[in-house]
C-alpha cells in the first residue's frame, strides 16, 4: 500500500516510463541506420581524428579528449530529433497523450532509453580511444565516459526540444547549424576562450558545450577529479534538465 501511495504522488509513472523506454529501444534496434549512427559514428570519428594527427601526437593528445564533449552531442541530437519527430508526425505521441499518460512519462521514457544508448556509446568510444588509438590521459578513463554521456544527454534534450518546432525530418536537421554548430565553433576547441573577443567569450560562457569541452580537458590533464570538472559536469546536467522540462512543455494534449 505504501508503494502504491508513493507511486501516485510521483509526477510520473515508473511503469509507463519504463514501458516507453522499452518501446523506444525496440524501435531504434529495428532501425539499423540509427543504431549504426549512435554506436558506430563516434568511434569512426575518433579513428579519423587519430589518422588526421598521425604525425602530431601532441595535437591528438590535446584535441582527442575534448571531442568527447562534442561528437556525442551532435550524433545524439540527430538521432533523437528525427526519432521523436517521427513519433509526432505519425501521431504516436498524440495517441499516447489521449491515454492516462503524463507528458513527463513520455519525456523520461525517451531519456531513459537514450541514456542507455549513451552509456553504450560512451563505453565504446572511450575504450577505443584509450586502447587501440593510444590516447594518453592523466585522469581515469571513466571521467571521459561521464563527459561523453552528459554530452549525449545534452544532444538528446536538444533533439527532443527541436522536434516540437520542425515539421519534417529535413527541418530537424536544418536546426543543427543554428543550435549546435555555433557551440562547436566557440567551445574552446579551436581558440581558447580566454583569447576570444569579449562578445564571443560571453557567448561561449552561455553555451553548455563549452563546459563539456572544458571538463574533458580537466579529465585529461589532471590525475584526480577537480572542482572545475565537478562544476562543469553539474552545469551540463542542469542544462539537460532545463531543456527536458521545456521539451515536456511542448507536448500538448
Secondary structure, DSSP 8 states (H G I E B T S, - for coil): -HHHHHHHHSSS-HHHHHHHHHHHHHHHHH-HHHHHHHHHHHHHHHHHHHHHTTT-HHHHHHHHHHGGGTHHHHHHHHHHHHHHHHHHHTTHHHHHHTSS--HHHHHHHHHHHHHHHHHHHHHHHHHHHHTTT----SS-HHHHHHHHHHHHHHHHHHHHHHTTT-SSHHHHHHHHIIIIIHHHHHSSSSS-GGGS-HHHHHHHHT-HHHHHHHHHHHHHH-SS--HHHHHHHHHHHHHHHHHHHHHHHT---
